[in-house]
Amino acid sequence: MNDDLEQRAAELMGEAAHGYFAGGAGDERVMTRNIEQWQQYRLAPRALVDVSTIDTGVTVLGRRWAHPIGIAPMAYQRHAHDEGEVALARAAAQAGALFTLSSQTTCPPVEVAAAMGDAPRWFQLYVFRDRAVNEDLIAAAREGGHEALVITVDFPVGGRRERDLRTGFAPTHPTLLDRVAAADGVALTLAERHALHDPSLTWDDIGRFAESSGLPVVLKGILRPDDARRAIDAGAAGVVVSNHGGRQLDAVLSTAEALEPIVDAVAGQASVLVDGGIRRGWDVVRALAVGADAALVGRPVLWGLAAGGADGARAEIERLVAEVENTLALIGCPRAADVDRSFLAPARR
Ligand SMILES: Cc1cc2nc3c(=O)[nH]c(=O)nc-3n(C[C@H](O)[C@H](O)[C@H](O)COP(=O)(O)O)c2cc1C
């Protein structure tokens, strides 16, 4: 079903843009495994529970979300649809989903913010070598009313994305980075952009960003329980268990595999989110059962955006929410906030 939507999106976008959005690193094994490994978790429904009222609400970073689905930060959205991030942000706001704006947004953050009313939003930060660029991005986060700064920690250097190497995909819509990093206004190639990331970023820097931004910090790209503990020690309010959708290293563990030990290590001291391969509402509920507070979704909503603009993206989010509701009813757990490991079949507990 999602394949049909991706197919339609691919036809509209052309090969190079589709390859950029769809692709992963190397042989794309991690990208595929992200999807497959959620199936390891089999739900064990409780019978004869009153499910006449379903409450999908959860609490993340102290704020109530209407449901446990957020939109993962994704770059260059005007290459998927002319209205880009403005359209996806509007769709997220209408469907009650957190929207995370990428540092590599192709729409100005103020325009994205204007499309969202007071709906919840986070800002994703890539840390660049040029500290002035980082400060400008953080200022944009604050001005846009973003409630958290999501620092992506799995991108010291770019992964080997072979589709992009083959097609030579180069973003032509300028981003905030072009405006602040390329004084002559010439769009940067993908490789040039990746070379601007700061590969010397370490734990010592994280506290500084938390302080200078004045925003709660969430570290995205955590795959190890010891790193999750370090994140908390460094002052992070949350972590996103993520392997960047399989786009960085084609030899790492899937996020479904990484989640459980991280939830145990965090022990409720920070919010835990997860992304990668979440394609169905029942995958979201699986993540909640393992112990995540919410899940982020990437590519499926991009296909919706590409195929149908804001309406197409909203339809994808609403499909996922409807599947979450349906799953909660069918496992006999009317409140998303009450899903726990007791709903996992014994082999996976
Ligand atoms: C086209 C594309 C662009 C992305 N851009 C960013 C980005 O700018 N910053 C970031 O932290 N993650 C980025 N990611 C990773 C996503 O935030 C997320 O981790 C991943 O897509 C989740 O996996 P899924 O697509 O299987 O749902 C990107 C992913 C895709 C597919």
The ligand as a MOL file (V3000), in Angstrom:
LIG
                    3D

  0  0  0     0  0            999 V3000
M  V30 BEGIN CTAB
M  V30 COUNTS 31 33 0 0 0
M  V30 BEGIN ATOM
M  V30 1 C 15.0870 12.2950 2.7920 0
M  V30 2 C 15.5380 12.2660 4.2030 0
M  V30 3 C 16.1620 13.3690 4.7350 0
M  V30 4 C 16.5830 13.3770 6.0600 0
M  V30 5 N 17.1170 14.5190 6.5980 0
M  V30 6 C 17.4400 14.5440 7.9000 0
M  V30 7 C 17.8850 15.7550 8.5110 0
M  V30 8 O 17.9750 16.7840 7.8720 0
M  V30 9 N 18.2140 15.6990 9.8210 0
M  V30 10 C 18.1080 14.5600 10.5730 0
M  V30 11 O 18.4210 14.5630 11.7580 0
M  V30 12 N 17.6510 13.4190 10.0240 0
M  V30 13 C 17.3080 13.3800 8.7310 0
M  V30 14 N 16.8060 12.2340 8.1900 0
M  V30 15 C 16.5750 11.0480 9.0420 0
M  V30 16 C 15.1440 11.0840 9.6100 0
M  V30 17 O 15.0030 12.1090 10.5570 0
M  V30 18 C 14.7650 9.7580 10.3080 0
M  V30 19 O 15.7680 9.4070 11.2370 0
M  V30 20 C 14.5190 8.5860 9.3580 0
M  V30 21 O 14.0520 9.0130 8.1040 0
M  V30 22 C 13.5000 7.6360 9.9750 0
M  V30 23 O 13.3560 6.5110 9.2080 0
M  V30 24 P 12.1160 6.2070 8.2010 0
M  V30 25 O 12.3180 7.1000 7.0250 0
M  V30 26 O 12.3290 4.7650 7.9110 0
M  V30 27 O 10.8240 6.4780 8.9320 0
M  V30 28 C 16.3900 12.2160 6.8570 0
M  V30 29 C 15.7480 11.1040 6.3200 0
M  V30 30 C 15.3120 11.1280 5.0170 0
M  V30 31 C 14.5770 9.9110 4.4740 0
M  V30 END ATOM
M  V30 BEGIN BOND
M  V30 1 1 1 2
M  V30 2 1 2 3
M  V30 3 2 2 30
M  V30 4 2 3 4
M  V30 5 1 4 5
M  V30 6 1 4 28
M  V30 7 2 5 6
M  V30 8 1 6 7
M  V30 9 1 6 13
M  V30 10 2 7 8
M  V30 11 1 7 9
M  V30 12 1 9 10
M  V30 13 2 10 11
M  V30 14 1 10 12
M  V30 15 2 12 13
M  V30 16 1 13 14
M  V30 17 1 14 15
M  V30 18 1 14 28
M  V30 19 1 15 16
M  V30 20 1 16 17
M  V30 21 1 16 18
M  V30 22 1 18 19
M  V30 23 1 18 20
M  V30 24 1 20 21
M  V30 25 1 20 22
M  V30 26 1 22 23
M  V30 27 1 23 24
M  V30 28 2 24 25
M  V30 29 1 24 26
M  V30 30 1 24 27
M  V30 31 2 28 29
M  V30 32 1 29 30
M  V30 33 1 30 31
M  V30 END BOND
M  V30 END CTAB
M  END
